[in-house]
């Protein structure tokens, strides 16, 4: 199923995974509403809503840059309404915007706690809430959260309880909303990477260039996302998907092309349940 002429609303789409999904959809001829906070260049972060829109247009799509703070309900609702007015409807919503702070309970500033919950859990809930009436009119509507499987083990919480609660909150929205919207034919799913992904968060907050080299490119998540959107919404909902496992089930066999540095072993991401690797997946250096 092609995304040509379909409209995607993507939070946090000015860079990283959100932008990668936007560009993949644009190559298919999609309309993309770029909903993010960055309007002016940032000294440490690449891209703005305007540079993202230019890249989307160059890739073959139509773009609408929207300055949106997902904590602001009026701004979220206005942005969704404007996307629908501009493109004539809404087909896909991707809740990608997220805040992170890998701190212990004692070291977590409560303002940072509130930020993570307002952006991750509340923002996901709110964007989805205001999109539902428009998605209900689409032929094959999807909501996708960039959030982990609900693998509730102590090891995922003890090092950074505040972040884990906020991130799992996004997945709890998937769990509830998939059931709530099933009768309406709106698919709600979660997608999460097996390994770290080469984004600004990895470079600036988690591990610098060394961890970037042990990561996969955002394109692996984008490729998985587009295959999700091709699924019949009435038949494919309520799933918590790991990127390479899902792609392997879809017939993808070459995962080495997503490596940033083939000579490095891949770094596992948080929250990935234990289990055998899918066919074709190798976390060790190539060769």
C-alpha positions, 0 to 999 in steps of 0.5 A: 500500500502506497502512502501517496497522498496520505497525510502523516502528523509526526511529533518531533519530526525535525530530526532523528527518527521522526525525520527519517520516517518523514523522509521515507513517507515523502519518497512515497509521495506523502503529506507530512505535518512536521510538529516540533518545537525547534523553529530556529537553529540550535547550537547542539541539535541539527535541524528545524521544522523548516529545514525538515520541511525543505528535505521532505519537499526535496524527497517528493512529499508535501510538508507543513512545518508546525511549531508545536510544544506537545505539552500545550493542548491548544497548540496541539489541537490547532496544529492537527486542525491545520494539518487536516485543513491543509491536506484534506484529512489525516491518515497516520499519527506518529508519537515520536516526541520524547524527553529523557533523563537517565537519573536515579530517583534521588538525583531526579529534579522534579521539574525534569520528572514533570517534563518527561511525563508531560512530553512522553505520556501526556503528550502522546495521550493528548495528540492521539486524543485530538487526532481520533475524530479525523483518523476515524474518517480515513481509509486505513488510519494508524497511530504509532508510538515510538515506545517499548514493549511492556516488559516490566522487569526491575532492571528496566526501572532501577537505574532511571525510574522516572524516565522508565515510568514516562516511557512505559506510559506511552506504551500503556496508552497503546495498550488501552487505545488499541482496545478502545479504537479497535471497533472504529478500525483505527490501528494503534501500535508501538515500535521500538529499536533493538539497538541504540539509534544514531540520533542527537540524544545518543550523541549528546546525552548518552554516549557520544561518538563512541556509542554513535558508532555502535548504533544503527541508523534511524532508517531501520525504524523508518523502514519498519514504520512504513511497513506498519502503515501498509498493514490493514488497520482493522487487522493489525493493532495492539502490537508491541514491535521490535524493529528488526524482528518485525522487518525479518517477519516481513522478509527483510534479510540485510540488516548490516546496511543499517550499521553506522560502523560495521566494525563495531558491535551493536549496543542494545537499547533499553527495554528490549525483552530477552529472546532469540535474535531474528534470522539475519540479525547479528549484533557483533562486527560484520566480517 
